[in-house]
Amino acid sequence: MLVLAVTHPDPISRNPRALSEGGRQQALFAARRLRELIGKRISLAAVASSPAARCLETAISVARELGETTKDDGTYEGRIHVVEALEQISGAPPKTRGDLKAVLNSLATTKMTEDQAVLLSVHGDLANMLSGSEEFAEEAASGGWFSVRPVVAGLDYAAVGISLRFCEALRAGGWVSCIARPAVVS
């Protein structure tokens, strides 16, 4: 199963922490970069997001840009799975790869085809769920990718584990790889 993950772009500083105007633009850049990296048209079998406003807004923006359609009334109600396990909680231990596997297991369907993917909209603690980061290893070790936004990742998920196809961060107006080579996350 192909999994596309994106960390939320820049939020505003007040609650609810929705995306800033610049963050909305970054979400579009992230969706376009995901499209470039996967190199083909895919449909989204599922969209999952942290319950945080900034992640939900990112999920909607990226899903729309990837060609996901809304319901007839233009809403995404019922189309985005709000997953508490994807919430970033201040002061809590970092999320684990086991948490990510549990979320993916809940979203996986046996009817998915090769041209379908699952989209995850998450926080900077995605770094703690993945391995293989070299350039941002210090940020991952200190709790996550919170000083770079957004980060996009492509994962292949199967019963044997998760392999990382790509992971890039938007930095100084350009996309920079977070990994030197694809890594297997077990």
C-alpha positions in Angstrom: 0.0 0.0 0.0 1.3 3.4 -1.0 1.2 5.9 1.9 1.7 9.7 1.3 2.4 11.6 4.4 2.7 15.4 4.8 3.4 17.4 7.9 1.3 20.5 8.3 2.8 23.8 7.0 3.1 27.0 9.0 0.2 27.6 11.3 -1.0 30.9 12.8 0.0 31.5 16.4 -3.5 31.7 18.0 -6.0 29.0 18.6 -7.3 27.2 16.8 -4.0 26.9 15.1 -5.2 26.8 11.5 -2.8 27.4 8.6 -1.4 30.8 8.0 -1.7 32.3 4.5 1.8 31.2 3.8 1.0 27.8 5.2 -1.9 27.4 2.7 0.5 28.1 -0.1 3.0 25.6 1.4 0.2 23.0 1.5 -0.3 23.5 -2.3 3.5 23.2 -2.9 3.5 20.0 -0.8 0.7 18.5 -2.9 2.4 19.4 -6.1 5.7 18.0 -4.9 3.9 14.7 -3.9 2.4 14.5 -7.4 5.9 15.1 -8.9 7.5 12.4 -6.7 4.9 9.7 -7.3 5.0 10.5 -11.0 1.5 9.2 -11.9 -2.1 9.9 -11.2 -3.4 8.2 -8.1 -6.7 8.2 -6.3 -6.9 8.4 -2.6 -8.4 5.3 -1.0 -8.4 7.0 2.4 -7.4 10.3 4.0 -6.4 10.5 7.6 -5.5 13.4 9.7 -4.6 14.5 13.2 -7.6 16.3 14.8 -5.6 19.6 14.9 -7.1 22.3 12.7 -3.8 22.9 10.9 -3.6 19.2 9.9 -7.2 18.9 8.8 -6.8 22.0 6.6 -3.6 20.5 5.2 -5.4 17.2 4.5 -8.2 19.0 2.6 -5.8 21.1 0.6 -3.5 18.3 -0.4 -6.4 15.9 -1.1 -8.1 18.5 -3.3 -4.8 19.2 -5.2 -4.3 15.5 -5.7 -7.7 15.3 -7.4 -9.8 14.0 -4.5 -13.4 15.1 -5.0 -15.7 16.4 -2.4 -19.2 15.3 -1.7 -21.9 16.9 -3.8 -22.3 19.8 -1.3 -18.6 20.6 -1.5 -17.7 19.3 1.9 -15.3 16.6 3.0 -17.5 15.4 5.8 -17.0 11.6 6.2 -14.1 11.6 3.7 -11.3 12.4 6.2 -10.7 10.0 9.1 -9.8 12.0 12.2 -7.3 9.8 14.0 -6.5 10.7 17.6 -3.3 8.6 17.4 -1.9 11.1 14.9 -2.3 14.0 17.4 0.9 15.6 18.6 0.7 16.0 22.4 3.1 18.4 24.1 5.2 16.7 26.7 4.1 13.2 25.7 6.7 10.6 24.7 7.4 10.6 20.9 5.1 8.6 18.7 6.4 5.2 17.7 6.6 3.2 14.5 4.1 0.9 16.2 1.6 3.7 16.4 2.1 4.4 12.7 1.6 0.7 11.8 -1.6 0.6 13.9 -3.0 3.6 12.1 -2.1 2.2 8.7 -3.7 -1.2 9.6 -6.9 0.6 10.4 -6.9 2.4 7.0 -5.8 -0.5 4.8 -8.4 -2.1 2.6 -8.1 -5.3 0.7 -9.8 -3.6 -2.3 -7.0 -1.1 -2.8 -5.4 -1.1 -6.3 -1.9 -0.1 -7.3 -3.1 3.3 -8.4 -4.5 4.1 -5.0 -2.9 5.6 -1.9 -3.6 6.6 1.7 -2.9 10.2 2.6 -1.8 11.1 6.2 -1.7 14.7 7.4 0.4 14.8 10.6 2.7 16.9 12.8 6.5 17.2 12.9 6.7 14.1 15.1 6.5 12.1 11.9 10.3 12.1 12.1 10.0 9.9 15.2 7.9 7.4 13.3 10.5 7.0 10.5 14.1 6.2 10.4 16.7 7.0 7.8 16.9 10.8 8.3 20.4 12.0 8.0 20.2 15.7 7.2 17.5 16.3 9.9 18.7 13.6 12.3 19.2 16.2 15.1 15.7 17.5 14.7 14.3 13.9 14.7 16.3 13.1 17.8 15.0 16.3 19.6 11.4 15.4 19.0 10.7 15.9 15.3 10.6 18.1 12.2 9.1 21.2 13.8 11.6 23.8 12.4 11.1 22.7 8.7 7.6 22.8 7.1 6.2 21.0 5.4 7.8 17.6 5.0 6.4 15.1 2.5 7.1 11.4 2.6 6.2 8.4 0.5 6.0 5.0 2.2 5.3 1.5 1.0 3.4 -0.3 3.7 3.1 -4.1 3.8 2.8 -6.8 6.5 6.6 -7.1 6.7 7.1 -3.4 7.5 7.3 0.1 6.1 9.8 1.1 3.5 10.5 4.7 2.9 10.5 5.7 -0.8 11.2 9.4 -0.3 11.2 12.1 2.3 11.7 15.8 1.5 11.3 19.1 3.3 10.6 22.5 2.0 13.5 24.6 2.9 14.4 28.1 1.7 11.9 27.8 -1.2 13.2 24.4 -2.4 12.7 20.8 -1.7 15.6 19.0 0.2 15.9 15.3 0.7 15.7 14.2 4.4 17.4 10.9 3.6 20.5 9.9 1.6 18.8 6.7 0.4 15.5 4.9 1.0 15.4 3.0 4.3 13.4 0.2 5.7 11.5 1.0 8.8 10.7 -2.1 10.8 
